[in-house]
Amino acid sequence: METAQAGWYPDPSGDATKLRYWDGERWTDDYADAQPNAQAAPQPTPTPQQPSATQPVATPTYYPQAQPVANDSDRGLRLAAFILCIVSTVAVCWAIIPLAWMIPMTVHCYGIYKGTKANTTGFGVCTLIFVSLIGGILLLISKKDR
């Protein structure tokens, strides 16, 4: 099956005011405003083929997907990590520069707790280094979404 080339395409969620970047394999987290007077970017269209028994039908994976939390202990670890991120952000609010990364990371940590953002090892390590030592460790021992 032929895949669409990497590039900016209309957001697959249906928001006509946004463009989203397709890297050739999957949608990324990169968004851009759609220009109202500019020509619409071409949609990634699959070649018209009849699926056969030996040819699997591929559907693109949209990221980020809601990730259900596996069990109560993971949910508790993620909640504790989020609370520690808030405490750490409030504790250093007197230093303006760290807030530039602490606030967005705390918001992302809330998304991990709610299941709307993926819990990755990289984010756990960044939380450990830049926001909260214990919160980062809790995210690292919590179940990874990918």
N, C-alpha and C positions, 0 to 999 in steps of 0.2 A: 504494500500500500504506500502510495506517495504521500509525503508529509508536506505541509505548507512551509514556505521559507520563513526564517526568523524575521521579525519586524513588528511594527505597531499596527494593531487591528482594533476594531470596535470592541469594547468591553463585553465579554460573553455573558455577563450578568444582566445585560439589557440596558445599562446606563448609557444613553446616547451622547452624553456630555464628556465621556471619558474614553481614552484609548488605553489598551493594555499591551504589554510586550510579550510576544510569543517567541521563545528562544529556539524554536525548531522541534522541540520535544514536549514542552509544557508551558503554561502561562506563568510568568514571573510576578513578583510583587510590585513591579514598576508600572506606574500609571502616568498619564499625561492628559491634559485638557484637549478635547477635540476642537478643531477650528470650525466654526459654523459655516464659513464661506468656502473652506478648502474642500477639495474633492475627498470623498470618503475613501478611506484605505480599503484595499480589497480584503474580503473575508477569506480566511483559509478554507478552501473548498476541497473536499476529497474528490479524487477522480471517480467518475461513475463506473463502478464495477459491481458485478453480482458476486456476493460472498459465496464461496464454495465451502465444501466440508473441510478442506484442508487449509483454508485461508481464514484466520480469525478476524473478527470485526473489531477494530481498535476505536476506542473513544478517548478524546483528550481528557486529561486529568486537570481539574481546575484547582489551583492553590490560592489561598489557603482554604482547606476544607475544615469543617467542624470536626474536632477530634473528641469523641466521647472519652471521659475519664474512666479508666479500667475499673477501679474499685475505690472504696472509701478511704483507704490509707493513702493512695495517690492523691485523691482530692484533698485530703488533710495536709499532705506535704506541700501541695501547690498553694493552698490557702495560707499556710504558715510562711511560705516563701514570699507571697504577695504582701502579707502584713509586715514582714521584715523589710521588704523594699520600701514600703510606705514609711516605716519608722526611720530607716536610713536616710531617705530623701528629706524628711522633716528635720532630722538631726543636723544635716549639713545645709539647711536652707540659707544660712548666713553666707555661704560661699556660692555666689551666683553661677560660676562656670560649671561646677559639677552637675547643677540642675539641668544643664543642656542635654546631658545623656541620661541622668537618673530618672527624670520624669517620663520620657518615652519608654525607657526600659521597664519602669513600674507599670505603665499602661499595658505593655506587651505581656508582662507577668500576669496581669489581671486576665488578659485574653487566654493565657495558658490555663489559668484556674477555671475559667468559664468553658474552656474547650473549643474556643474559636481560633486559637493560634496553636501552632505545633510546638511541642516541647522538644527542643534539640539540644544536643550536647554543647554545641557552640554557644547558644544563648545561656545555658547554665554556667559555662565557664566565664562568659562576659559578666553575668550577674555576680558571680563569685568575686571577680576582680574589681568591677567598677561600682557595684551598688552595695551588696551585702554578702559578707563571707558565708554566714550560715544560710541565708536564702539561696545562694548559689549552690551550696552543698545539697540542700533539700531538693532543688530542681535536678541536680545531677543524679541523685539516688531515686528520684521519681521515674516512672515508666516513660521511655522516650516514644514520641509519636512517629518518628522516622529517623 
